[in-house]
Amino acid sequence: MKKLVLIIALSLGVTVFAQAQTAKKNPGKMPKALAAKLNLTADQEPKVVAIWQKRAARIDSLNSDSTITKKAAHPKRAEINATADAQLNMILTPEQQKVYADFKEQQKGKRKNKTATATTPPGE
């Protein structure tokens, strides 16, 4: 009986772990839709990828820091994003900057909708 419980627990743990790994997005990689919309030149692409990866590494470091609360991490995350945005805007053309700004607004709207849906009680 103990072996059966152990086997079930182990298989359940492996399944949950596998699903978590596949569900997790690759934060160091620019979304394909955004990259396609920006229509980056051969010169811009490696620069943009480097900025995006550096941003992701800094965010990951912040997220893995157990000494900081989510509330305290928020301004630091905003600073990381602002720095990356400024670096990107130095590389992008004015047309690409507009596309990037529109993309960010669209993502902001999606996050607000997701938050509103998550906090709305069922039946309302």
C-alpha positions, 0 to 999 in steps of 0.5 A: 500500500505504501509503495502504491501511494509513493508511486502515485505521488511520484507520478503526480509530482512528475506530471505537475513539474512537466506541465509547469515547465511547458507552460512557462514562457521563455522570458529571455526571448522576444515574443515572435509576434512582436519581432515580426511586427517590428520588422527588425533589420539584420543590424538591429536584431542582435542588439534587440535580442541582447537587450531583451535577454539582459532584461529577462536575466535581471527580472529573473534575478529579482524574482528569485530574490527571496529577501524582497517582497513582491510589493518592494520588487514592483518599483525595481521591476518597473525600473528594469523595464524602463531601462530596457525600453529606453535602450530599445528606443535608441535602436528602433526607428520612429515607426518601430517605436510606435509599433513597440509602444502599441504592443506594450499598451496592448499587453497592459490591457491584457494584464488588466483584463486578466486581473479584472477577470481573476478578481471578479466573483463568479456570477457578477 
